[in-house]
Amino acid sequence: MSQPFALARILDANLNRAREGVRVIEDWSRFGLNNPIWANQCKVIRQELAQWHSYELKQGRDTINDTGTLISHPQEESRENIDSLLRANFARIAEALRVLEEYGKLHDQQMAKDIKKMRYQIYTLETQICDLSLLRKIQQSPLYLVTSPHENLLEIVESALSGGLTLVQYREKNADDLTRYNRAEKLSQLCRKYDALFLVNDRVDIALAVGADGVHLGQQDLSIAQARKIMGPGRIVGRSTTSPEEMESSQDADYIGVGPVYDTPTKVGKAAVGLEYVQYAKQHSGVSWFAIGGIDIHNLGTLVEAGARQVAVVRAIMESEDPRKITREILSVLESKEHK
């Protein structure tokens, strides 16, 4: 096979990949997000790619003899949710653009320059769209389960997920790293099955390794900016706060925890902040916030009356005889107050 013919095949194949992937993102921006700005950005990129997709390059197409048409992967055959669909297509676009940029240097220097510019535009667009998608899920999740060590961890979490839970944080302070990784990986897969967000407490490395949606940080952990730098775009970063001062310094997080509202053994050495801090959060927090600390079905009503619309629980679900039932009961209280 001649070098020019092989080059034409490579450029044609990757122009097709990039254009198809951009169209997927464009349609979601237009019909799913109702965002004309992002839809138009995609349209412009797609049209610019089309201008480089010349008849001569298309002549290099040889679908019948292309061995790549027989190569597939199980992950390509299904998408778990809209987030995984968007991420897969952004990855496809980025890979195709990198190939086009490199081989474009052999074909047309201006093409390589134009494609490089598009690649950075796609990176920015990915951050904006994926961040928005996850942030919406955070904002629309009234109940947040923070796990505690339990021999039936997976069974409890799945039971709660089947009851409508949409946000889970894996928290385990004393296990070795391999144990934490294995449990986090299983929980991550479980949450994807139920289209729920999955976060990891403290450990940015484990969160990245298992493909978590984000990480939750304490005041003594990495800064929010450092976590974002490591995690990359399209990931959630949350922060615990116990005072107005900590809240003020954590407004660059995607959400914050407010508490502990009541005394709880999961926060050893931390005094309860009471309902006053909840009321303060209602008035002053510029990001989503979850009341946390000693919350259960018995004190939930009082907490909601104080202004909480999103709560995080540990023992209320982890130590329940029926996690699915209690999850539904808590959600029922939160949703009834939300609609009043």
N, C-alpha and C positions, 0 to 999 in steps of 0.2 A: 504493500500500500504506500502511495507517495505521501511525502510529508505535507504538501498543501491540502490533499484530500482528507488526511487524518485531522489536520487543523480545522478544516471546515466542519467536519463531523462534531468535533469537540465544541466549537463555538455554537453551532446550531442546536446541539443537545442542551447546552446550558442556557442559551437564550430562551428555549422552550421552558425549561425548569423555572427560570426566574420569572418569566411572564405569567406562567400558570400560578406560581406561588403568590405573586403580587395581586393577581385577580382574586384569589381566596381572601386575602387581607382586605382588599378594596370592598368586596361584597359585605364582609362583616362590619367594616367601618360605616358603610352606607345603610345597610338594613338592620344590623344588630345594635350598633352604637348610635345611629342617626347623627353621625359626625361628618358633615360635608367637607370640612377642612382635611381630615385624614383620608377620606375617600378620594378627594381631588389630588392629594399628594401621590397616592397610589396610581391614579389614572395617568398623571404626568410621567411618573417613572416607567409605567407600562408602555406608554407611547414612545418614550425615548429609547427603550429597549427595542421596540418594533422598528424604529428607524435604522438601528444597526443590524436588524435581522434581514439581511439582503437576500435576494433571489439566489445569488451565487452561493451563499452559505447554506441555504435550504437545499441546494442541489447536492450537497454532501451527505444528505440524509440517506441512510441505508437500513431501514427498520428491520427488514427480513433477516439480514446477516448480523444484526446488533446483538451480541451475546448478553448485553446488559438487560434486555427485556425479559430474560429468564431469571434474573436475580431479584429476590424479594426478601422481606423480613417481616416476621409476625407483627411488629409494631406498626408497619405501614398499612396493615389490613383493617385496623380499627382505631378509633379515637375515643378516649375515655370521657372527654368533656370539651367544651369550647376552648378552655385554656390550653389543653394538650394539642388541640388542633392548631391554634394560633402559633404556639411555640414550634411545632413541627414545621409549619410552613415558613416561619421566619428563618428557621435554621436552614431549610432548603434554599431559600432565596439567598441567604448570606453565603452559603457554600458555592452556589452557582455564580454569584457575582465575583467571588474570589477567583474562581477558575477563569471566568471571562476576562478579568483584569490581567491575570498573568499571561494567558494565551493571546489576549488582545495586544500585548506588547509585540508579538510576532506578526500580527495581522495589521494593526493600525494603531499608532501611538495615541491618537486622539480618542479612539474607542477606549483604550485602557484608562485614560484620564477621566473620561465621562463615567465609566463604570465604577471607578474608585469613589467618585463623588456620590453616586447612587448608593454605594455600600454603606457609607456613613449616614446617609439619609435613612436607610432601612434600620440601622442600629438605633437611631433616635426614635423612629416610629415604633420600633419594638418596645423600647422602654416606656413610651407614652401609653401604648395600647395595653400591654400586659400589666403594667402597674395599675391602670384604671380598672381592668378586669378583676384583679385581686382585691383592690381597695373596695370595690363595690361589694364583693363577697364578704369582706370584713364588716362593712357598714350594714350589711343585711343579715348578719349572724347575731341573733339576740343572746344565744347561749354558747359558752366557751368552756370546754372540758380541759382541765389541766390534770394529767394523769399522776397517779402515785404508784409506787411499786405494789404489784399484786400478782399472785400466781396465775390468776385468770385474766390477765391484762387484756389480751386480744378479745376474749369473749365479752368482757364488760364494755369495751369501746365499741365493738360491733353492735351490741345490744342498744347502746345509746344512739349510735348512728342510725339504726333502723327505726328509732323513735323520733328522728328529725334533727338530730345534732348535725351541725355543719362546720364546726371548728374545733380542732383538737391540738393540744400541745403535749408533746412527750417530755416529761420531767422526771428524772431519776438521778439523784446526786451521787450515790455511793457505789454504783455498779462499775465494773471495769469497762474500758472503751469498746472491746469486742462485743460484750453483752449489750451495751447501749446501741451500738451500730446495728446489730441483728434485730433488736426490738424496734428500733426506729424504722428500719427498712420494712418490716412487716406492717407496722402501723401506717407507714406512708402508702403502701399498696392497698391497705384496707380503706384508707380515706379516699384514695382515688376511685375505688370501687363504688363508693357512695357519693362521689363528687363533693367531698368535704375538704376544707383547707387543713393542711397539716403543718405544724410548726414544731421546732425543736428548742428546748430550753437551753440557753447559754452557748451551746456548742455549734458554732458556725461551720466547723469542719464536718461534723456528722450531718448537719442539715444539708450541706452541699452534696455529700457522698450518697445520701439516700434520695436526693431529688425533692426535698421538702419545699413547701411554698415559702418558707421563711424561718425566722429565728426570733425567740423572745429573750431579751437581755435584762439583767438586773443593773442596778446603779453602779456596781463595781465591775461589771463586765466591759467588753469592748465598747467604744463609743459607737453611736449610730452610724456616723460617717465611715468609721473603720469597717463596720459590718457590711455596709453597702458596697464598699470598695472590694471586699473579698467575695461577697455573694453575687455581685453583678446586678444588671438590671432585671426588673420583673420579679423581685422577691420582696416579701413582707418583713419589716423589722419593727418589733414591738418593744416597749420598755416599761418596767415596773416603776411606779412612783408612790411615795408615801406622804408627800407634802406639796404645798403650792409651789415652793421653790424648785422641787424636782420636776413637777409638772411643767413649769415654765421652761426648764432647760431640756425638756423632752418633746417639744412640739414639732421637731423634725422627724419624729417617729411616725409610722403609719397608724399606730394606735398605742394607747397606754393602758396599763393596769392601775386602778385606783383603790388603794387599800394597804393593809388589811382592814376592812370595815369592822369586822368583829374578831375577837381573839380566835386564833387558829393554831394548831400544832404544826402546820406546814410552814409557818413563818416564825420559827423559834427566835425569841429575843426581840421581836418587833411588836410594839404596842399597837393596839387597835386604834385606828384614826377616827372611827365613828362616822355618823351620818353627815357631820359638818363638812368633811372633805368631799363626800359625794355631792352635796349641794354646791360646793365650790366648783367642782368639776363641771357640773351642769352649766354653770354661769361662765366659766373661763376657758375650758379646754377647746382648742381649735381643731383637734383630731378626735377620731372615735375613741371612746374609753369604756372599759369594762370594770365595774365594781367587783372586787374580789376579797375573799377572806372570811371564812366562817359562814358563808351564805348557804341557806337551805330553803326548802319549801315553806318552813314555818316563819322565817323572818323576811322572806322575799317580798311580801306585800308592803311591809314597812319601808323596805329599801327602794322599791319602785315609787312609792309615794314621795320619797325624798328626791327623786329625779333620775334614778337609774333606769336605763332602757336596755342595757346590755350587761350581762353578768357572767363572771367566770366562777366555776365551782370545781371542787376536788372531791371531798368526802361525800357530798350529797349524791354523787353518781357512783364514785368508785367503791363506796361502802354500802350501796343500796342492794337490797335483795332482788330488786327488779329495775335495772338501769333503764330499760326501755320505757317503763311506766313512769318513772320519776322524771325522765327527760321530757316526756309529753306533758306532764303536769307543770313543770317549770316553764316550758314554752307556752303553755296555755295561759299562764298568769302574765307572762311578758307580752304576749300578743294581744291579750285583752286590754291591757293598760295602754298599749301603743295605739289602739284604735279608738280610745276614748277622747 
